[in-house]
Amino acid sequence: MTLTVVAVVFGVFAVGLILLLIYKSTLTMHEDDQLFLDDNNSHMQDEQTELLVKVNRLRLPVWVVGAGSGVLLLVIGGMLIYQKLNEMQ
């Protein structure tokens, strides 16, 4: 019962991590490495600045969800090992 609940929570974390990584990759797909020297292209510079702010804002949620899914994966593995050891006795 508890293993099923932990597995479902891990699934939610894993799906959340995948969605965050897909969103981050779509943002960085539009990122350009350019040097804006004049004011004619200031709107392009503003767009790049906004894009970098969005990407940097995603850093913490991606790290937290990734670490959470890793910890839950280790918990699931530990629970499986514990169950198998108890079955052997």
PDB file of N, CA, C and O in Angstrom:
ATOM      1  N   MET A   1       0.827  -1.201   0.000  1.00  0.00           N
ATOM      2  CA  MET A   1       0.000   0.000   0.000  1.00  0.00           C
ATOM      3  C   MET A   1       0.865   1.256   0.000  1.00  0.00           C
ATOM      4  O   MET A   1       0.687   2.140  -0.838  1.00  0.00           O
ATOM      5  N   THR A   2       1.806   1.331   0.946  1.00  0.00           N
ATOM      6  CA  THR A   2       2.630   2.535   1.021  1.00  0.00           C
ATOM      7  C   THR A   2       3.579   2.639  -0.168  1.00  0.00           C
ATOM      8  O   THR A   2       3.906   3.739  -0.614  1.00  0.00           O
ATOM      9  N   LEU A   3       4.020   1.494  -0.680  1.00  0.00           N
ATOM     10  CA  LEU A   3       4.894   1.523  -1.854  1.00  0.00           C
ATOM     11  C   LEU A   3       4.151   2.089  -3.048  1.00  0.00           C
ATOM     12  O   LEU A   3       4.742   2.810  -3.852  1.00  0.00           O
ATOM     13  N   THR A   4       2.882   1.784  -3.181  1.00  0.00           N
ATOM     14  CA  THR A   4       2.075   2.315  -4.274  1.00  0.00           C
ATOM     15  C   THR A   4       1.930   3.834  -4.151  1.00  0.00           C
ATOM     16  O   THR A   4       2.015   4.553  -5.146  1.00  0.00           O
ATOM     17  N   VAL A   5       1.714   4.306  -2.947  1.00  0.00           N
ATOM     18  CA  VAL A   5       1.565   5.748  -2.732  1.00  0.00           C
ATOM     19  C   VAL A   5       2.874   6.466  -3.065  1.00  0.00           C
ATOM     20  O   VAL A   5       2.860   7.508  -3.721  1.00  0.00           O
ATOM     21  N   VAL A   6       3.992   5.918  -2.619  1.00  0.00           N
ATOM     22  CA  VAL A   6       5.294   6.532  -2.906  1.00  0.00           C
ATOM     23  C   VAL A   6       5.571   6.497  -4.406  1.00  0.00           C
ATOM     24  O   VAL A   6       6.125   7.447  -4.958  1.00  0.00           O
ATOM     25  N   ALA A   7       5.189   5.410  -5.065  1.00  0.00           N
ATOM     26  CA  ALA A   7       5.395   5.311  -6.511  1.00  0.00           C
ATOM     27  C   ALA A   7       4.544   6.334  -7.269  1.00  0.00           C
ATOM     28  O   ALA A   7       4.997   6.898  -8.265  1.00  0.00           O
ATOM     29  N   VAL A   8       3.335   6.574  -6.811  1.00  0.00           N
ATOM     30  CA  VAL A   8       2.480   7.577  -7.452  1.00  0.00           C
ATOM     31  C   VAL A   8       3.053   8.975  -7.244  1.00  0.00           C
ATOM     32  O   VAL A   8       3.068   9.784  -8.171  1.00  0.00           O
ATOM     33  N   VAL A   9       3.522   9.261  -6.041  1.00  0.00           N
ATOM     34  CA  VAL A   9       4.135  10.567  -5.775  1.00  0.00           C
ATOM     35  C   VAL A   9       5.393  10.739  -6.628  1.00  0.00           C
ATOM     36  O   VAL A   9       5.640  11.820  -7.163  1.00  0.00           O
ATOM     37  N   PHE A  10       6.188   9.670  -6.755  1.00  0.00           N
ATOM     38  CA  PHE A  10       7.358   9.728  -7.625  1.00  0.00           C
ATOM     39  C   PHE A  10       6.943  10.000  -9.064  1.00  0.00           C
ATOM     40  O   PHE A  10       7.595  10.781  -9.757  1.00  0.00           O
ATOM     41  N   GLY A  11       5.877   9.373  -9.519  1.00  0.00           N
ATOM     42  CA  GLY A  11       5.389   9.606 -10.877  1.00  0.00           C
ATOM     43  C   GLY A  11       4.989  11.055 -11.102  1.00  0.00           C
ATOM     44  O   GLY A  11       5.256  11.628 -12.159  1.00  0.00           O
ATOM     45  N   VAL A  12       4.349  11.640 -10.102  1.00  0.00           N
ATOM     46  CA  VAL A  12       3.965  13.054 -10.208  1.00  0.00           C
ATOM     47  C   VAL A  12       5.211  13.930 -10.290  1.00  0.00           C
ATOM     48  O   VAL A  12       5.273  14.848 -11.107  1.00  0.00           O
ATOM     49  N   PHE A  13       6.202  13.648  -9.445  1.00  0.00           N
ATOM     50  CA  PHE A  13       7.441  14.416  -9.486  1.00  0.00           C
ATOM     51  C   PHE A  13       8.149  14.239 -10.827  1.00  0.00           C
ATOM     52  O   PHE A  13       8.659  15.208 -11.390  1.00  0.00           O
ATOM     53  N   ALA A  14       8.185  13.017 -11.339  1.00  0.00           N
ATOM     54  CA  ALA A  14       8.866  12.757 -12.607  1.00  0.00           C
ATOM     55  C   ALA A  14       8.172  13.470 -13.767  1.00  0.00           C
ATOM     56  O   ALA A  14       8.839  14.044 -14.628  1.00  0.00           O
ATOM     57  N   VAL A  15       6.851  13.439 -13.795  1.00  0.00           N
ATOM     58  CA  VAL A  15       6.111  14.138 -14.852  1.00  0.00           C
ATOM     59  C   VAL A  15       6.322  15.643 -14.730  1.00  0.00           C
ATOM     60  O   VAL A  15       6.497  16.328 -15.737  1.00  0.00           O
ATOM     61  N   GLY A  16       6.308  16.159 -13.510  1.00  0.00           N
ATOM     62  CA  GLY A  16       6.573  17.574 -13.301  1.00  0.00           C
ATOM     63  C   GLY A  16       7.964  17.970 -13.774  1.00  0.00           C
ATOM     64  O   GLY A  16       8.139  19.025 -14.384  1.00  0.00           O
ATOM     65  N   LEU A  17       8.958  17.124 -13.493  1.00  0.00           N
ATOM     66  CA  LEU A  17      10.315  17.398 -13.946  1.00  0.00           C
ATOM     67  C   LEU A  17      10.413  17.390 -15.458  1.00  0.00           C
ATOM     68  O   LEU A  17      11.073  18.249 -16.043  1.00  0.00           O
ATOM     69  N   ILE A  18       9.770  16.436 -16.090  1.00  0.00           N
ATOM     70  CA  ILE A  18       9.788  16.366 -17.555  1.00  0.00           C
ATOM     71  C   ILE A  18       9.133  17.601 -18.155  1.00  0.00           C
ATOM     72  O   ILE A  18       9.655  18.176 -19.111  1.00  0.00           O
ATOM     73  N   LEU A  19       7.999  18.013 -17.606  1.00  0.00           N
ATOM     74  CA  LEU A  19       7.325  19.205 -18.128  1.00  0.00           C
ATOM     75  C   LEU A  19       8.165  20.467 -17.941  1.00  0.00           C
ATOM     76  O   LEU A  19       8.230  21.310 -18.836  1.00  0.00           O
ATOM     77  N   LEU A  20       8.806  20.597 -16.784  1.00  0.00           N
ATOM     78  CA  LEU A  20       9.668  21.752 -16.556  1.00  0.00           C
ATOM     79  C   LEU A  20      10.856  21.775 -17.515  1.00  0.00           C
ATOM     80  O   LEU A  20      11.230  22.834 -18.021  1.00  0.00           O
ATOM     81  N   LEU A  21      11.445  20.610 -17.763  1.00  0.00           N
ATOM     82  CA  LEU A  21      12.586  20.555 -18.680  1.00  0.00           C
ATOM     83  C   LEU A  21      12.167  20.839 -20.121  1.00  0.00           C
ATOM     84  O   LEU A  21      12.912  21.470 -20.871  1.00  0.00           O
ATOM     85  N   ILE A  22      10.985  20.380 -20.508  1.00  0.00           N
ATOM     86  CA  ILE A  22      10.491  20.685 -21.850  1.00  0.00           C
ATOM     87  C   ILE A  22      10.236  22.180 -21.987  1.00  0.00           C
ATOM     88  O   ILE A  22      10.589  22.776 -23.004  1.00  0.00           O
ATOM     89  N   TYR A  23       9.632  22.786 -20.983  1.00  0.00           N
ATOM     90  CA  TYR A  23       9.370  24.231 -21.022  1.00  0.00           C
ATOM     91  C   TYR A  23      10.680  25.020 -21.080  1.00  0.00           C
ATOM     92  O   TYR A  23      10.799  25.986 -21.834  1.00  0.00           O
ATOM     93  N   LYS A  24      11.655  24.600 -20.281  1.00  0.00           N
ATOM     94  CA  LYS A  24      12.951  25.278 -20.277  1.00  0.00           C
ATOM     95  C   LYS A  24      13.641  25.143 -21.628  1.00  0.00           C
ATOM     96  O   LYS A  24      14.266  26.094 -22.098  1.00  0.00           O
ATOM     97  N   SER A  25      13.540  23.991 -22.249  1.00  0.00           N
ATOM     98  CA  SER A  25      14.189  23.808 -23.550  1.00  0.00           C
ATOM     99  C   SER A  25      13.497  24.620 -24.638  1.00  0.00           C
ATOM    100  O   SER A  25      14.159  25.097 -25.560  1.00  0.00           O
ATOM    101  N   THR A  26      12.177  24.786 -24.550  1.00  0.00           N
ATOM    102  CA  THR A  26      11.510  25.629 -25.538  1.00  0.00           C
ATOM    103  C   THR A  26      11.878  27.093 -25.350  1.00  0.00           C
ATOM    104  O   THR A  26      11.942  27.846 -26.322  1.00  0.00           O
ATOM    105  N   LEU A  27      12.121  27.503 -24.104  1.00  0.00           N
ATOM    106  CA  LEU A  27      12.562  28.877 -23.875  1.00  0.00           C
ATOM    107  C   LEU A  27      13.967  29.108 -24.414  1.00  0.00           C
ATOM    108  O   LEU A  27      14.234  30.115 -25.070  1.00  0.00           O
ATOM    109  N   THR A  28      14.857  28.172 -24.133  1.00  0.00           N
ATOM    110  CA  THR A  28      16.240  28.356 -24.565  1.00  0.00           C
ATOM    111  C   THR A  28      16.410  28.146 -26.060  1.00  0.00           C
ATOM    112  O   THR A  28      17.435  28.534 -26.620  1.00  0.00           O
ATOM    113  N   MET A  29      15.442  27.549 -26.711  1.00  0.00           N
ATOM    114  CA  MET A  29      15.499  27.375 -28.157  1.00  0.00           C
ATOM    115  C   MET A  29      15.459  28.744 -28.848  1.00  0.00           C
ATOM    116  O   MET A  29      16.043  28.921 -29.917  1.00  0.00           O
ATOM    117  N   HIS A  30      14.780  29.692 -28.242  1.00  0.00           N
ATOM    118  CA  HIS A  30      14.638  31.020 -28.827  1.00  0.00           C
ATOM    119  C   HIS A  30      15.710  31.993 -28.342  1.00  0.00           C
ATOM    120  O   HIS A  30      15.710  33.167 -28.714  1.00  0.00           O
ATOM    121  N   GLU A  31      16.620  31.495 -27.511  1.00  0.00           N
ATOM    122  CA  GLU A  31      17.660  32.352 -26.966  1.00  0.00           C
ATOM    123  C   GLU A  31      18.764  32.542 -28.009  1.00  0.00           C
ATOM    124  O   GLU A  31      19.178  31.592 -28.673  1.00  0.00           O
ATOM    125  N   ASP A  32      19.222  33.761 -28.136  1.00  0.00           N
ATOM    126  CA  ASP A  32      20.289  34.096 -29.074  1.00  0.00           C
ATOM    127  C   ASP A  32      21.445  34.723 -28.318  1.00  0.00           C
ATOM    128  O   ASP A  32      21.251  35.465 -27.355  1.00  0.00           O
ATOM    129  N   ASP A  33      22.658  34.410 -28.772  1.00  0.00           N
ATOM    130  CA  ASP A  33      23.834  35.069 -28.239  1.00  0.00           C
ATOM    131  C   ASP A  33      24.193  36.200 -29.184  1.00  0.00           C
ATOM    132  O   ASP A  33      24.870  35.997 -30.192  1.00  0.00           O
ATOM    133  N   GLN A  34      23.733  37.389 -28.845  1.00  0.00           N
ATOM    134  CA  GLN A  34      23.966  38.548 -29.692  1.00  0.00           C
ATOM    135  C   GLN A  34      24.487  39.697 -28.852  1.00  0.00           C
ATOM    136  O   GLN A  34      24.280  39.767 -27.640  1.00  0.00           O
ATOM    137  N   LEU A  35      25.164  40.586 -29.536  1.00  0.00           N
ATOM    138  CA  LEU A  35      25.645  41.791 -28.905  1.00  0.00           C
ATOM    139  C   LEU A  35      24.913  42.958 -29.541  1.00  0.00           C
ATOM    140  O   LEU A  35      25.019  43.176 -30.747  1.00  0.00           O
ATOM    141  N   PHE A  36      24.169  43.711 -28.738  1.00  0.00           N
ATOM    142  CA  PHE A  36      23.380  44.827 -29.246  1.00  0.00           C
ATOM    143  C   PHE A  36      24.159  46.120 -28.991  1.00  0.00           C
ATOM    144  O   PHE A  36      24.336  46.530 -27.844  1.00  0.00           O
ATOM    145  N   LEU A  37      24.616  46.749 -30.058  1.00  0.00           N
ATOM    146  CA  LEU A  37      25.460  47.929 -29.931  1.00  0.00           C
ATOM    147  C   LEU A  37      24.703  49.245 -30.058  1.00  0.00           C
ATOM    148  O   LEU A  37      25.153  50.268 -29.542  1.00  0.00           O
ATOM    149  N   ASP A  38      23.585  49.233 -30.722  1.00  0.00           N
ATOM    150  CA  ASP A  38      22.854  50.485 -30.904  1.00  0.00           C
ATOM    151  C   ASP A  38      21.443  50.361 -30.330  1.00  0.00           C
ATOM    152  O   ASP A  38      21.002  49.282 -29.937  1.00  0.00           O
ATOM    153  N   ASP A  39      20.757  51.492 -30.296  1.00  0.00           N
ATOM    154  CA  ASP A  39      19.408  51.507 -29.723  1.00  0.00           C
ATOM    155  C   ASP A  39      18.340  51.032 -30.698  1.00  0.00           C
ATOM    156  O   ASP A  39      17.187  50.859 -30.304  1.00  0.00           O
ATOM    157  N   ASN A  40      18.697  50.819 -31.957  1.00  0.00           N
ATOM    158  CA  ASN A  40      17.715  50.359 -32.941  1.00  0.00           C
ATOM    159  C   ASN A  40      17.191  48.970 -32.610  1.00  0.00           C
ATOM    160  O   ASN A  40      16.043  48.646 -32.917  1.00  0.00           O
ATOM    161  N   ASN A  41      18.009  48.168 -32.000  1.00  0.00           N
ATOM    162  CA  ASN A  41      17.624  46.797 -31.666  1.00  0.00           C
ATOM    163  C   ASN A  41      17.357  46.632 -30.171  1.00  0.00           C
ATOM    164  O   ASN A  41      17.491  45.533 -29.631  1.00  0.00           O
ATOM    165  N   SER A  42      16.988  47.702 -29.516  1.00  0.00           N
ATOM    166  CA  SER A  42      16.779  47.617 -28.066  1.00  0.00           C
ATOM    167  C   SER A  42      15.603  46.719 -27.710  1.00  0.00           C
ATOM    168  O   SER A  42      15.602  46.103 -26.644  1.00  0.00           O
ATOM    169  N   HIS A  43      14.601  46.634 -28.583  1.00  0.00           N
ATOM    170  CA  HIS A  43      13.471  45.742 -28.291  1.00  0.00           C
ATOM    171  C   HIS A  43      13.919  44.280 -28.326  1.00  0.00           C
ATOM    172  O   HIS A  43      13.397  43.456 -27.575  1.00  0.00           O
ATOM    173  N   MET A  44      14.876  43.956 -29.189  1.00  0.00           N
ATOM    174  CA  MET A  44      15.403  42.586 -29.225  1.00  0.00           C
ATOM    175  C   MET A  44      16.205  42.289 -27.966  1.00  0.00           C
ATOM    176  O   MET A  44      16.168  41.177 -27.438  1.00  0.00           O
ATOM    177  N   GLN A  45      16.925  43.289 -27.496  1.00  0.00           N
ATOM    178  CA  GLN A  45      17.679  43.117 -26.262  1.00  0.00           C
ATOM    179  C   GLN A  45      16.725  42.939 -25.082  1.00  0.00           C
ATOM    180  O   GLN A  45      16.984  42.129 -24.193  1.00  0.00           O
ATOM    181  N   ASP A  46      15.640  43.681 -25.070  1.00  0.00           N
ATOM    182  CA  ASP A  46      14.648  43.524 -24.002  1.00  0.00           C
ATOM    183  C   ASP A  46      14.026  42.133 -24.021  1.00  0.00           C
ATOM    184  O   ASP A  46      13.797  41.542 -22.966  1.00  0.00           O
ATOM    185  N   GLU A  47      13.749  41.604 -25.219  1.00  0.00           N
ATOM    186  CA  GLU A  47      13.193  40.253 -25.331  1.00  0.00           C
ATOM    187  C   GLU A  47      14.170  39.214 -24.797  1.00  0.00           C
ATOM    188  O   GLU A  47      13.773  38.282 -24.098  1.00  0.00           O
ATOM    189  N   GLN A  48      15.451  39.377 -25.128  1.00  0.00           N
ATOM    190  CA  GLN A  48      16.457  38.437 -24.633  1.00  0.00           C
ATOM    191  C   GLN A  48      16.605  38.523 -23.118  1.00  0.00           C
ATOM    192  O   GLN A  48      16.798  37.509 -22.448  1.00  0.00           O
ATOM    193  N   THR A  49      16.515  39.729 -22.588  1.00  0.00           N
ATOM    194  CA  THR A  49      16.610  39.903 -21.142  1.00  0.00           C
ATOM    195  C   THR A  49      15.435  39.232 -20.440  1.00  0.00           C
ATOM    196  O   THR A  49      15.617  38.568 -19.420  1.00  0.00           O
ATOM    197  N   GLU A  50      14.232  39.404 -20.981  1.00  0.00           N
ATOM    198  CA  GLU A  50      13.054  38.750 -20.404  1.00  0.00           C
ATOM    199  C   GLU A  50      13.182  37.233 -20.484  1.00  0.00           C
ATOM    200  O   GLU A  50      12.798  36.521 -19.556  1.00  0.00           O
ATOM    201  N   LEU A  51      13.717  36.749 -21.584  1.00  0.00           N
ATOM    202  CA  LEU A  51      13.897  35.316 -21.762  1.00  0.00           C
ATOM    203  C   LEU A  51      14.887  34.756 -20.740  1.00  0.00           C
ATOM    204  O   LEU A  51      14.656  33.694 -20.162  1.00  0.00           O
ATOM    205  N   LEU A  52      15.976  35.469 -20.522  1.00  0.00           N
ATOM    206  CA  LEU A  52      16.953  35.021 -19.537  1.00  0.00           C
ATOM    207  C   LEU A  52      16.382  35.044 -18.124  1.00  0.00           C
ATOM    208  O   LEU A  52      16.709  34.181 -17.310  1.00  0.00           O
ATOM    209  N   VAL A  53      15.538  36.016 -17.829  1.00  0.00           N
ATOM    210  CA  VAL A  53      14.897  36.074 -16.513  1.00  0.00           C
ATOM    211  C   VAL A  53      13.995  34.855 -16.316  1.00  0.00           C
ATOM    212  O   VAL A  53      13.985  34.254 -15.242  1.00  0.00           O
ATOM    213  N   LYS A  54      13.239  34.492 -17.353  1.00  0.00           N
ATOM    214  CA  LYS A  54      12.358  33.314 -17.258  1.00  0.00           C
ATOM    215  C   LYS A  54      13.162  32.040 -17.058  1.00  0.00           C
ATOM    216  O   LYS A  54      12.801  31.198 -16.236  1.00  0.00           O
ATOM    217  N   VAL A  55      14.252  31.897 -17.806  1.00  0.00           N
ATOM    218  CA  VAL A  55      15.081  30.694 -17.694  1.00  0.00           C
ATOM    219  C   VAL A  55      15.727  30.624 -16.312  1.00  0.00           C
ATOM    220  O   VAL A  55      15.769  29.554 -15.704  1.00  0.00           O
ATOM    221  N   ASN A  56      16.227  31.745 -15.814  1.00  0.00           N
ATOM    222  CA  ASN A  56      16.847  31.744 -14.484  1.00  0.00           C
ATOM    223  C   ASN A  56      15.833  31.492 -13.375  1.00  0.00           C
ATOM    224  O   ASN A  56      16.172  30.917 -12.341  1.00  0.00           O
ATOM    225  N   ARG A  57      14.590  31.920 -13.588  1.00  0.00           N
ATOM    226  CA  ARG A  57      13.538  31.675 -12.606  1.00  0.00           C
ATOM    227  C   ARG A  57      13.192  30.190 -12.520  1.00  0.00           C
ATOM    228  O   ARG A  57      12.701  29.733 -11.488  1.00  0.00           O
ATOM    229  N   LEU A  58      13.438  29.438 -13.576  1.00  0.00           N
ATOM    230  CA  LEU A  58      13.136  28.009 -13.582  1.00  0.00           C
ATOM    231  C   LEU A  58      14.213  27.163 -12.913  1.00  0.00           C
ATOM    232  O   LEU A  58      13.992  25.982 -12.645  1.00  0.00           O
ATOM    233  N   ARG A  59      15.363  27.746 -12.643  1.00  0.00           N
ATOM    234  CA  ARG A  59      16.482  26.965 -12.110  1.00  0.00           C
ATOM    235  C   ARG A  59      16.136  26.293 -10.785  1.00  0.00           C
ATOM    236  O   ARG A  59      16.399  25.103 -10.618  1.00  0.00           O
ATOM    237  N   LEU A  60      15.559  27.021  -9.852  1.00  0.00           N
ATOM    238  CA  LEU A  60      15.237  26.457  -8.536  1.00  0.00           C
ATOM    239  C   LEU A  60      14.134  25.392  -8.609  1.00  0.00           C
ATOM    240  O   LEU A  60      14.302  24.325  -8.018  1.00  0.00           O
ATOM    241  N   PRO A  61      13.006  25.635  -9.311  1.00  0.00           N
ATOM    242  CA  PRO A  61      11.998  24.571  -9.385  1.00  0.00           C
ATOM    243  C   PRO A  61      12.516  23.296 -10.048  1.00  0.00           C
ATOM    244  O   PRO A  61      12.164  22.194  -9.626  1.00  0.00           O
ATOM    245  N   VAL A  62      13.343  23.433 -11.074  1.00  0.00           N
ATOM    246  CA  VAL A  62      13.892  22.240 -11.728  1.00  0.00           C
ATOM    247  C   VAL A  62      14.786  21.482 -10.754  1.00  0.00           C
ATOM    248  O   VAL A  62      14.749  20.252 -10.703  1.00  0.00           O
ATOM    249  N   TRP A  63      15.585  22.207  -9.987  1.00  0.00           N
ATOM    250  CA  TRP A  63      16.472  21.559  -9.032  1.00  0.00           C
ATOM    251  C   TRP A  63      15.681  20.866  -7.930  1.00  0.00           C
ATOM    252  O   TRP A  63      15.997  19.736  -7.555  1.00  0.00           O
ATOM    253  N   VAL A  64      14.662  21.530  -7.412  1.00  0.00           N
ATOM    254  CA  VAL A  64      13.872  20.963  -6.313  1.00  0.00           C
ATOM    255  C   VAL A  64      13.107  19.722  -6.773  1.00  0.00           C
ATOM    256  O   VAL A  64      13.110  18.701  -6.086  1.00  0.00           O
ATOM    257  N   VAL A  65      12.457  19.808  -7.923  1.00  0.00           N
ATOM    258  CA  VAL A  65      11.677  18.666  -8.417  1.00  0.00           C
ATOM    259  C   VAL A  65      12.606  17.519  -8.808  1.00  0.00           C
ATOM    260  O   VAL A  65      12.271  16.354  -8.595  1.00  0.00           O
ATOM    261  N   GLY A  66      13.760  17.834  -9.374  1.00  0.00           N
ATOM    262  CA  GLY A  66      14.729  16.794  -9.719  1.00  0.00           C
ATOM    263  C   GLY A  66      15.273  16.093  -8.491  1.00  0.00           C
ATOM    264  O   GLY A  66      15.379  14.867  -8.462  1.00  0.00           O
ATOM    265  N   ALA A  67      15.620  16.877  -7.471  1.00  0.00           N
ATOM    266  CA  ALA A  67      16.116  16.281  -6.228  1.00  0.00           C
ATOM    267  C   ALA A  67      15.025  15.467  -5.542  1.00  0.00           C
ATOM    268  O   ALA A  67      15.290  14.392  -5.004  1.00  0.00           O
ATOM    269  N   GLY A  68      13.800  15.980  -5.563  1.00  0.00           N
ATOM    270  CA  GLY A  68      12.686  15.242  -4.960  1.00  0.00           C
ATOM    271  C   GLY A  68      12.429  13.918  -5.651  1.00  0.00           C
ATOM    272  O   GLY A  68      12.187  12.909  -4.990  1.00  0.00           O
ATOM    273  N   SER A  69      12.478  13.911  -6.967  1.00  0.00           N
ATOM    274  CA  SER A  69      12.251  12.651  -7.682  1.00  0.00           C
ATOM    275  C   SER A  69      13.405  11.686  -7.450  1.00  0.00           C
ATOM    276  O   SER A  69      13.189  10.476  -7.379  1.00  0.00           O
ATOM    277  N   GLY A  70      14.624  12.197  -7.330  1.00  0.00           N
ATOM    278  CA  GLY A  70      15.762  11.327  -7.026  1.00  0.00           C
ATOM    279  C   GLY A  70      15.651  10.697  -5.654  1.00  0.00           C
ATOM    280  O   GLY A  70      15.922   9.509  -5.481  1.00  0.00           O
ATOM    281  N   VAL A  71      15.251  11.495  -4.680  1.00  0.00           N
ATOM    282  CA  VAL A  71      15.083  10.974  -3.313  1.00  0.00           C
ATOM    283  C   VAL A  71      13.963   9.941  -3.282  1.00  0.00           C
ATOM    284  O   VAL A  71      14.095   8.895  -2.647  1.00  0.00           O
ATOM    285  N   LEU A  72      12.868  10.234  -3.962  1.00  0.00           N
ATOM    286  CA  LEU A  72      11.758   9.268  -3.975  1.00  0.00           C
ATOM    287  C   LEU A  72      12.150   7.971  -4.684  1.00  0.00           C
ATOM    288  O   LEU A  72      11.701   6.892  -4.297  1.00  0.00           O
ATOM    289  N   LEU A  73      12.975   8.072  -5.709  1.00  0.00           N
ATOM    290  CA  LEU A  73      13.448   6.866  -6.382  1.00  0.00           C
ATOM    291  C   LEU A  73      14.303   6.024  -5.440  1.00  0.00           C
ATOM    292  O   LEU A  73      14.201   4.798  -5.427  1.00  0.00           O
ATOM    293  N   LEU A  74      15.138   6.683  -4.661  1.00  0.00           N
ATOM    294  CA  LEU A  74      15.931   5.952  -3.670  1.00  0.00           C
ATOM    295  C   LEU A  74      15.049   5.333  -2.585  1.00  0.00           C
ATOM    296  O   LEU A  74      15.321   4.224  -2.126  1.00  0.00           O
ATOM    297  N   VAL A  75      14.003   6.038  -2.176  1.00  0.00           N
ATOM    298  CA  VAL A  75      13.077   5.506  -1.175  1.00  0.00           C
ATOM    299  C   VAL A  75      12.358   4.274  -1.717  1.00  0.00           C
ATOM    300  O   VAL A  75      12.194   3.278  -1.011  1.00  0.00           O
ATOM    301  N   ILE A  76      11.931   4.352  -2.978  1.00  0.00           N
ATOM    302  CA  ILE A  76      11.261   3.196  -3.591  1.00  0.00           C
ATOM    303  C   ILE A  76      12.209   2.007  -3.643  1.00  0.00           C
ATOM    304  O   ILE A  76      11.818   0.885  -3.321  1.00  0.00           O
ATOM    305  N   GLY A  77      13.446   2.244  -4.045  1.00  0.00           N
ATOM    306  CA  GLY A  77      14.433   1.162  -4.088  1.00  0.00           C
ATOM    307  C   GLY A  77      14.683   0.570  -2.714  1.00  0.00           C
ATOM    308  O   GLY A  77      14.770  -0.650  -2.573  1.00  0.00           O
ATOM    309  N   GLY A  78      14.802   1.419  -1.697  1.00  0.00           N
ATOM    310  CA  GLY A  78      14.994   0.934  -0.338  1.00  0.00           C
ATOM    311  C   GLY A  78      13.808   0.133   0.167  1.00  0.00           C
ATOM    312  O   GLY A  78      13.975  -0.879   0.847  1.00  0.00           O
ATOM    313  N   MET A  79      12.612   0.591  -0.169  1.00  0.00           N
ATOM    314  CA  MET A  79      11.409  -0.141   0.263  1.00  0.00           C
ATOM    315  C   MET A  79      11.327  -1.504  -0.423  1.00  0.00           C
ATOM    316  O   MET A  79      10.942  -2.491   0.204  1.00  0.00           O
ATOM    317  N   LEU A  80      11.684  -1.563  -1.696  1.00  0.00           N
ATOM    318  CA  LEU A  80      11.677  -2.849  -2.400  1.00  0.00           C
ATOM    319  C   LEU A  80      12.696  -3.818  -1.812  1.00  0.00           C
ATOM    320  O   LEU A  80      12.404  -5.001  -1.633  1.00  0.00           O
ATOM    321  N   ILE A  81      13.873  -3.320  -1.518  1.00  0.00           N
ATOM    322  CA  ILE A  81      14.903  -4.171  -0.914  1.00  0.00           C
ATOM    323  C   ILE A  81      14.450  -4.651   0.460  1.00  0.00           C
ATOM    324  O   ILE A  81      14.636  -5.819   0.802  1.00  0.00           O
ATOM    325  N   TYR A  82      13.860  -3.766   1.242  1.00  0.00           N
ATOM    326  CA  TYR A  82      13.373  -4.134   2.570  1.00  0.00           C
ATOM    327  C   TYR A  82      12.291  -5.213   2.477  1.00  0.00           C
ATOM    328  O   TYR A  82      12.293  -6.165   3.258  1.00  0.00           O
ATOM    329  N   GLN A  83      11.371  -5.065   1.527  1.00  0.00           N
ATOM    330  CA  GLN A  83      10.313  -6.061   1.358  1.00  0.00           C
ATOM    331  C   GLN A  83      10.891  -7.407   0.942  1.00  0.00           C
ATOM    332  O   GLN A  83      10.473  -8.444   1.455  1.00  0.00           O
ATOM    333  N   LYS A  84      11.839  -7.402   0.027  1.00  0.00           N
ATOM    334  CA  LYS A  84      12.430  -8.667  -0.431  1.00  0.00           C
ATOM    335  C   LYS A  84      13.213  -9.346   0.690  1.00  0.00           C
ATOM    336  O   LYS A  84      13.183 -10.571   0.807  1.00  0.00           O
ATOM    337  N   LEU A  85      13.910  -8.567   1.512  1.00  0.00           N
ATOM    338  CA  LEU A  85      14.636  -9.163   2.631  1.00  0.00           C
ATOM    339  C   LEU A  85      13.680  -9.754   3.650  1.00  0.00           C
ATOM    340  O   LEU A  85      13.984 -10.793   4.236  1.00  0.00           O
ATOM    341  N   ASN A  86      12.540  -9.130   3.880  1.00  0.00           N
ATOM    342  CA  ASN A  86      11.562  -9.672   4.821  1.00  0.00           C
ATOM    343  C   ASN A  86      10.893 -10.917   4.276  1.00  0.00           C
ATOM    344  O   ASN A  86      10.498 -11.782   5.058  1.00  0.00           O
ATOM    345  N   GLU A  87      10.748 -11.044   2.965  1.00  0.00           N
ATOM    346  CA  GLU A  87      10.153 -12.235   2.361  1.00  0.00           C
ATOM    347  C   GLU A  87      11.080 -13.439   2.506  1.00  0.00           C
ATOM    348  O   GLU A  87      10.621 -14.574   2.629  1.00  0.00           O
ATOM    349  N   MET A  88      12.385 -13.182   2.491  1.00  0.00           N
ATOM    350  CA  MET A  88      13.359 -14.279   2.566  1.00  0.00           C
ATOM    351  C   MET A  88      13.404 -14.907   3.960  1.00  0.00           C
ATOM    352  O   MET A  88      13.781 -16.072   4.092  1.00  0.00           O
ATOM    353  N   GLN A  89      13.031 -14.168   4.990  1.00  0.00           N
ATOM    354  CA  GLN A  89      13.122 -14.692   6.357  1.00  0.00           C
ATOM    355  C   GLN A  89      11.954 -15.499   6.758  1.00  0.00           C
ATOM    356  O   GLN A  89      11.905 -15.997   7.883  1.00  0.00           O
TER     357      GLN A  89
END
